[in-house]
Amino acid sequence: MMKELLKMSFLLLCSLTYSASVQGQDINTETLKKQKERAVYFASGSAELSSEAIESLNAFLQNQPDLESTEFRLQAFTDDVGSPDRNALLANSRATQVQAYLSKQNIPMNRIAIQAFQQLHLNPDENVVEQRANNRRVVVELWGVSLKKSDDLSNTDVLTIEKFFTRNLEDYQQDFSFSAVKGTVIEGEKGTVLQIPANCFVDSEGNVVTGEISFLLQEAYSYGDMLFQNLSTVSNGELLETGGMLFIEAKDTAGNVLEIREGVEIIAAMASASAKLPGMQTFEGEMDTLTNQVNWVATNQPLLTDNQKAANVGASKGFSNRNRLYQRSTLNEKLDGLKEIPTWKLKLPKEVDKPRFRLRVPKYPRLYVLTQPNKEALKAEIPQKNLSDALYKNRIRKKLFNLKSAYLKRKQSNQAKKNTYKRDSIHYEKSLVKHEKNTAKYQAYNTSMRLVLEEMRENMANFDLGVYSKEYNALKDFSRKYQRRNIRLSGGKKYVEDQLKNNSIYDSVAQPLQAKLRAIDLISLTEGEGALLESCWSKKTKKKLDHYFLRTHYTYSRYKTNRYRVTNIYNRSPETGNMKPYQLHQIRRMKGIIKELYNYRSLLKVGEEVQQNKQKVLPLITRFLNMEKAVIDLEKEFLEVRTELNILEPIDVASIYGNAMRIRRAGWLNCDRFMERLNATQLEIITGYTENTRVIMISGGRVKSMVSAIPGEISFTIPQVSRSRVVKVIGIRTVGDGIEVFEEEGTVQSLKGVTPTFKKKTKEEVEVMMTAI
């Protein structure tokens, strides 16, 4: 009867699904939500459904909700017993057995999907037998859309991989406006500089636009920018190394999209050091409507950099201004608002020995029972019989003497035992009092060591030893280059002055620029200020810092290992009571490692010296940054003037900003080069999932390279990657309203064929991870 009811319920469920498809309501599986789930457990090494497992499945199939577009999803797991290959086959067999049983209940096979096989690992701190029994299971999930909500699927808020990576583009868009007949110079939030000449844009009919222009700019330099704008570095299947990506779009006042006039170029200076590398060229983006991703097409137009010489410079201008204009610096980013240097404040408690009390409680001794020998009693015990009186008296006398001797010996033995018991009792009481005092000290030490462990854990998680070197080097770099950059500031100002005086072409704009020139006060460095800056990067301070690093043999891998070790000890320590002996031994060992690796007293002295140097030069830094800003603003305005007058050339932009990319078409643009194919091979990562999964490969090195795609099969293959290149592979999968992530890093050869393990994370944690890449 039960079986018939199950058949009827699922026939009804399937008929509802079929009727919905007949009516043309094609519900995407992404809109499904998990309604309920049930775990079915198996015996060790077995794939047979037990009676308990069948009862569990029958209970799961009862009382089904009214659903539309139902789907069953099976996820199989095994314990750690056996080889991974054998466990994969076993998990597959278990899932197949569950699938076959569900099919017998008149559930269509196309509605039962086997999604994943996975071998679970054990937690050594928990019961191993229970964990293995719990891992031998198949999880049956019922997914569907409630009939009450299926009429309005537009409001369903199901997290999919597309939704996660589709960000509000307004967060990345920057809007500008200017007059089309004048042209302008635009600087993006991330540092991109666009030199847009006058009369640059035309409408759909080829007419030059003369009115107001609304201009849109998007920049992508970091991996996070690329990921959340659905970008990658692929050109017709070949990997690229990027120096930055841009999207530009111009519209007139009516909102019509404009194109760049033929024969005219927008010059872009990319805010990336990689843009200056050899082989960089301009790529134009073409949108693939199927994958909704940009494919980059090479224009074979190389970038101009300040290291390249233009062939037509001498013919057109007769000189280059690369040594006259002030080159933009990154000092503002390095020194404006220096971080407070962290200090190590750990205080280690005084160690105590573990109290040991092996004395037993003294027991009262067993004493002899003493009876005083008596002559009359002895006569009563020994009869005279046939003995004469003389012999009888002699026998009694000898017997009495022996009894008295034995009595005295036992009496002395009893007294000795009493004395020993008294002495042991006094010693035990004294030892017990001492042990209680030692135990109190030991417990106090355990408590204080737990606090120290917590402090170690927090410090090692947040403390970066490299901050000292970074801050010192930033000050040193500023001190060394201060005078030279001060001279360049003066040179930039002098160049603008000479141009305004000697070229009549600037007469119409000379007066306002000359007024700004006079307002810039470039005060030269005094002798005392020069000596102060010199002291900030003296050999003495450098020697102290180098000695500290060399003495401690500081390496990041060692620091990371010790941090994990401290965290592990801290997590294993009980919340209350004494720590286990082996844990206390590990804690003491960790104390030695900490004292050896981090000499925090010496580090504090070095940090204080760097901190003092920073305070000394802060007034000079502030003054320099103000001067730098004033000159940069002047340079920018002068560039705008030259743009309006149509006399600025790409080589000028390259000389000032370090590179120049020619843009002849609006849309997505890329400053890239093809990745070297030496010793190349394929990289295959077995994800085990195809639905709502995205795999991202990030190439190591100073130049960014990234591939992001949704795999069509359970493995993800990337062709033509160097065997020796270090890459990071990240997989993200959405399951219902949750997210699962894996992260693998290594050489291509070591990662080939890896089957990673997905771990659950919150949406916020994944967003932080993606942004921090």
Order of alpha helices (4+ residues) and beta strands (2+ residues): alpha-beta-alpha-beta-alpha-beta-alpha-beta-alpha-beta-beta-beta-beta-beta-alpha-beta-beta-beta-beta-beta-beta-beta-alpha-alpha-alpha-alpha-alpha-alpha-alpha-alpha-alpha-alpha-alpha-alpha-beta-beta-beta-beta-beta-beta-beta-beta-alpha-beta-alpha
